[in-house]
Amino acid sequence: MDPLNPESFNLQKIKLPTGRTYEYCDQTPTDYKHDETPVLLLIHGFPELWYDWRYQIGPWDKPDDPALYTPFALAGEMADLLDALDVKKPIVVIAHDWGAPTAFSFATRYTERTKALVS
């Protein structure tokens, strides 16, 4: 993975139960150990993209309804994403800018799924 080359990242797309498709970057370390290595969920702000996290991690569908952009609704979609990826253990949630309210909502709504919160 080269932070200066977006094509070197493992971009994936997944359809959530809401029917929306999310694009995410899955950078699983080569030395990943399921029971030991923490899972990081990096939430960017608006109008930024996943690429803003390129130094930390080594088009999703855009709903028209503004109510679907609330931190509560987006936190639910982050949980759906983790479910779709079969992530069962508590995660470290890291957020930036407008991603912070979503991270705070996730951490308070899904306390059992949150190991730590960084914003």
N, C-alpha and C positions, 0 to 999 in steps of 0.2 A: 504494500500500500504506500502510495506516494501522496502526501498532503497537497502537493501542487498539481496533481493529475486526478480530476474527478472520476475518470474512467477506471482507476485502479481500486475503487471502493466497491463493496458488494451490495449494490442496490437491489432491493426486492420490492414487490408489490403484493398487497394482500387485501382481500375483500372482507370487511367486518360484518357482523350481524346487522348493522344499521344499513347495509347495502353500499356504503361508501368504500372506496378503494384508497388505501394509504400507501404511500411510498416511504420506505424506511431504509436505513443503512444498517446492515448486520455485519459488524466487524468482530467476529468471534476470534479471540486470540488463539494462536497455534498451540499454546500450552494450557488451554482451557481445561479446568477440572470441575465437573458438574457440581460437586458438593462444596468446593472451596472458592472458586472464582466468582466474584460478585457480578451480577447483571446490572448494567447501567442503562437507565432510560434518560436520554438527553432530549429535552424539550426546548425547541427554539422559539423565538418571539416572532412577531409579525412586523414587517413583511419578509423576514429572513427565511432561509432554507436550511436543510440538513447540512449543506456544505459549510455553514458557519462553524460547525463542530469538527471540521476535518482535522484539526490539530489535536483535538481531544480523543477522537475515536480512531485515530489512525484510519411528480405531480399528483399529488393526491387529489381526490374529488373535493370540490369546493361547494358545500351546500349553499343554497340561496337564502335560507331562513336564518336570520341573525341569532335566533334563540339557540341554534345548534353550535354557536361559538362561545357559549358561556363556559367559564372554568369547570362548572359542574358537569356539563355535557361532554366537554373535551376529556375530562378525567375519566368518565365512563368509557370513552372510546380508547383511551390509553389502556384501561383494564381489558377491554375487548381485544386489543392488539396483543397484550401479554397472554391472554387465553388462547388466541389463535396461534401464537408461537409456542404454546405449551410451557410457558414460564410459570412455575409453581412456587419457587422460593421467593422470599422478600427481596426487593430490589433497592438499588440506590437511585433516587430520582434527582437529576441535575437539571436546573432550568436557568434560562437567561431571558431578560427583558420581559416581553408579554407572555412568555412561557411560564413565568413564576406563578401567576394565579392558578394556572392549570395544575402545576406541581403541588402547590399548597392544597388545592382541592383534592387531588389524588391522595396525598399523604393523610389528610383528615378523613376522607371517605373510605380509604382502603388501608387502614392502619396495619392490618395483618400482612399486607403485601409490601409494606414500606420498611426497609432496613434503615435508611437514612435519607435526608433531604438536604440538598445544597442549592442555594440560589444566590 
